[in-house]
Amino acid sequence: MCSACGSQVSGLNGRYACGVCGWVNNWAEGHTALPHAGEDRDPPEP
């Protein structure tokens, strides 16, 4: 449950976000390390 508005939240690897009010938990609370900028790929062209 969102700690700001009480709505149901969803997430991945322990990082959660609320689609209703925009609350997000701290990045450090996740279960895995975030990728480095060099590992982040650009999205495919449409």
C-alpha angles and dihedrals in degrees: 000000000000111000091213105047106004097243121138112269131202133200150147131251093359095307112119136187134185116227092199105054102010097244115157129183121238114282090233091064091071124111097234137036117267116245119259117251091255090058093054109099125211115249116260118267114260 
